[in-house]
Amino acid sequence: MNFKEKLISEAIQYNIQHEKPLSECVFRRESEMFFQYFSYLRENKAKFNLDNFGKELVDGDIGTFGIYEGEEVPLDLPFVEKEDNPCWTGYVMVGMKDKDGKKVPNCVPESSLTEEEKVELNKPKRGGSKKFYVYVKNDQGNVVKVSFGDPNLSVKFSDVEARKSFAARHNCDTKKDKTTAGYWSCNLPRYAAQLGLSDGGNFYW
């Protein structure tokens, strides 16, 4: 067992001893150890008692990377959209470029981008035809847009009975397909912290 595997093993034992689900990674989000933690769980999932959400995570692509528009991006990892744009008005950032030996934002005219080029994978955002939307890859490797959430309803995870009622009505324990609105609606509390929502946790909405 190498040093990194030892750290991951200790993190897993910590969660087990404190009765925390293994899907809650103790390593800093988006760090190398964060991704290796989930890769290790996937490779050794038969050894651990994963909850339903943990099983969905390791059966998915979290901890792995894909290529989008020539750049390596983490899969199945929601992000909070940053409002600040490092480029001037009318321009958007498309990756980084080298300038005078340094990496700087690659700013291009927004009007020059196709709709497909404007898509960001695995980054749920507010707006669209519903309350939220996210772009994911389907089984054929194509990027699809998933809109979910009633724009006229507020998101309140603190009401336990309302959560249980929602989960029962929508059969949340059967939602496995990430290309459907039902999956993201049911699992929204699990991504609450990343999306700036309060009272989230390891449960179905």
Buried (B, 14 or more C-beta within 10 A) or exposed (E): EEEEEEBBEEBBEEBEEEEEBBBBBBBEEEEEBBBBBBBBBBEBBEEBEBBBBBBBBBEBBBBBEBEBEEEEBBBBBBBBEEEEEEBEEEBBEBEEEEEEEEEEBBBBEBEEEEEEEEBBBBBBBBEBEBBBBBBBBEEEEEEBEBBBBEEEEEBEBEEEEEBBEBBEEBEBEEBEEBBBBBBBBBBBBBBBBBBEBEEBEBBBB
